[in-house]
Amino acid sequence: MTNNASSPTMILIAGHWLGAWAWDQVLEHLTADGWRTIPMTLPGLDERDPERASRTLDDQATAIEQTMTQASASEAQPVVIVAHSGANAPVSLVLDQHPELVRRVVWVDSGPVASGSIFAPDAPEDLDEFPLPPFDALGEQASLEGLSTEALERFRARAVPEPGPVLRQQVKLTNDARLAVPTTLVCCSIPSAQVMELANSGHPMFAEVSNLDNVDLIDLPTGHWPMWSRPGDLAHILAAAATSPAN
């Protein structure tokens, strides 16, 4: 599907250790079809920032809000946010603060966090940053299925350590309007049926999903980084989600 002037801008935000570059292969497909996209590098993940290790979730949420506000104002319509993995915490904050700016949120092997969540509650206060772990350890936490040697080498070379404050900060949510934002879950390393089982059973990682008013689930079987393992398929799913009815 080719984009047109009435289609919303997609803001793409990757998870921990990643910047805008993580979406390069997906953008090749979206740009070829005429989509307006804004891939973001969140505060704390820009290796050129000398203060990056002190950046917080609030800093990240503010950056997303500013990008959304500019995009929605220039086009006079809300945006579509695409959030992968650990981007779920700052994006959940933004949805809580400005649900009116979001036409749809697409969670890529991710989902909204619940109020009170902390990514690493046991992280010591003196932890300045958390670098990308060895792949054998990372693979025990998140599936590396589908990633080529080249993709892994690029991941290792370009990954930026995650700021300690981001990992320790508690997410505080107060606005139930966030639950009404139309939502798409792209389920990769965990099938959608299992995601809903976990959500309905109250699993802390997925409990917020059961509170959503309007949610679509799409299976894209692969590992946790589908922007590298299945970029064309992911681009197709994002384009379809972005043009789905808002209500």
N, C-alpha and C positions, 0 to 999 in steps of 0.2 A: 504494500500500500504506500502510495506516495503522499507526502505531507502537503498541506496547503496553508494558506494564511490563517485559517480558522482553527488550526490544530494547536494544542498547547506545547509549550517548551518543556522538555524533559531535563531535570536536574539529576545528575548521576553521582552518587556518593558511595565510594568503596569502603570496605571495612578496615580493620586494624592493619597498620604498617603500609597502607597503600595511599596513593595519590590519584590525581586525575588520569595519569598515564595508564592505570589499570584497565580503563575502558577503551583503549585505543582500537582494539580489534572489533569491538561492538560498534564503535563510532564509524568505522569504515562502512558498515552496512547501513546504519541509520542516516549518515550524511549522504550516502549515495541515493537514498530514497527521499531526501529533502527535509529531514527532520531538524528542527532547531534543538540543539542539545547544549547543556552546560555541565561538563564534568568538573567536579570540585576536588581540590586538595584541601582538606580541613586544617585549621590551625593546629599546630603540633606535629604535622606530618610533612611539612615543607623543610627539607634538609638545609635550605639556605637561611632559615630563620634562626638566629642565634639564641632566641628565647623560647624555642619550640618546646623544650622539656617542661616548661612551666605552664603551658596552655591547658585549659580546662574544658569540660563539657559545655559550660556556659559560653566560652569563647567559640566553640564549634557551632553551637546552636545559633549564636548571634551571626556568624558568617553565613550560615544557611539562610537565616531569615533575611539578611540583606540581599542575598542573591535572589531569593524568591520575590522579595518586594520589588526589586528592579525589573525582573522579568515579567511579573504579573502586571506592573504598571505600564510597561512599554507596550504590552499586547492587550491590556484591558481584560485579562482573564486569568484565572488561577493556573498554577503550574502542576505538572506531574513530578513527583519525587520518586526516584529509584534508589533504594537503600540496600546495600549489601552487608551482611554479617554484622560486625561491630558498629557500623554506622547507625544501628537501631537506637542507641541511647540518645545521641544528639537529635536525631530525626524525631524520636518520640517527644522530646522537649519542644521541638518546633511545632509539631502537631497539636500539642497542648496549648501553646501560646498563640498560634495563628492558624487554626484549622480553616479559616475562610480563604487562605491563600493557596490551598491545596485542592486541586480537582480530584486527584487520585494518588495514593501512595502504593508503590510496588516494592514489596520486600523480597529480595533475592536471597534464598536460603537463609532467611532471617525472619524477624517479626517484631511487633511492638513490645516494648518492655513495660513492666508494671511499675507503678509508683513504689518507691522505696528500694528499687533494684540498685545494686552495685556490681559492676563487672568483676572486680577482684577485691572482695571485702577483706581478705587476709593479706593484701599487699602492704608491706611495711611503709611507714611514713617517709622513710629515707630512700625509697625506690624512686629514682629520678626518671627512669625510662625502662621500657621492657622491649628488648630487641626480638626480632623474628627468631623463634626457637629452631633447633635442628629439625630437619624434616621428619626424622623418625619419631620425634616427640610430638611435632605438630600433627602428624598423621594419626596419632592416637586420639586427638581431640576433634579433628575435622578431616573429612575425606579428601585425599589428593587424587582421586580417580580422574582419569582423563587428561592429566597434566603431562605434557611432554618434557623431556630433559631440557629443552630450550626454555620452556615456560618456567620451570623450576629455577633454572639459572638466572633468568631475568628477575624473578621474584626475589631471589637471594641478593642479587646485585642492587636492586632498586628499593628494597624495603627500608623503611625509616622506623626506628624504634618508637613505640607508642608511649606518649607522656604518662608519667606516673599519676598526676592529678586526674587525668581522664579515667584511669582504671579504678581510682579510689572514690570518685565523686558519686554521691547518691542521686538518683533520678527522682525528682519530686514533681508529681503531676496532679492537677486540681480541676481541669476542665474536661467534663465528660463529652463535650462537643467533639473532641478528638476521635471518639469511638464511632462517630457518624461519617467520618471521611471515607469515601469509597476506597476499598482496599483489594489488592491482588497479592496473593502469596505464591511465589514461584518456588516450588519445592524440589530441591535437587538431591541433597544427600540423605534426606528423610522423606519418604513418600507422603503425599497429602493425607491419605487415610490415617497414617500413623501420627502425623501432626495433629489432626483433629482428635484422635484418641487421647493424646497427651494433653491437649488443650482442655478437653472436656473433663479429664481426670484431675485438673488443677495443677499439672506439672508447672513449676515456677518459670521455666523457660518459655512456656507457650500459653499460660493461663490467660493472658490478655487477649489472645485471639478469640476466645469464647465470648468475650464481651463486645466484639465488633458488630456493628449493625448491618454492614454491607460488605461481604467478603467473597472473593472468587479465589479458587485454588487451582493452580496449574502445575502439573508434574513435568519436570525437565530432568530426567534421570542422569546424574553425573556427580562429580565431586562438589566441594564447597566453593570452588572458584569457576563458575560456568562462563564467566566472561573470557576465560582462556581455553576452557575445554570444549565449549559449544557456543562460540560467540555469535554465529549466524542465527542459530535457533533462539538464543536469548534475545537478540535484536528483534526478531520477528515477534516474539512474545511481548516485548516492551511496546512495540508499535501498536499491537492489537489492544493491549491494556490501555494505552494512552488515548485511544479512540473509543474505548468502551463508554457507554452512557454513564454520566456522573451520578445518576440516581436510579 
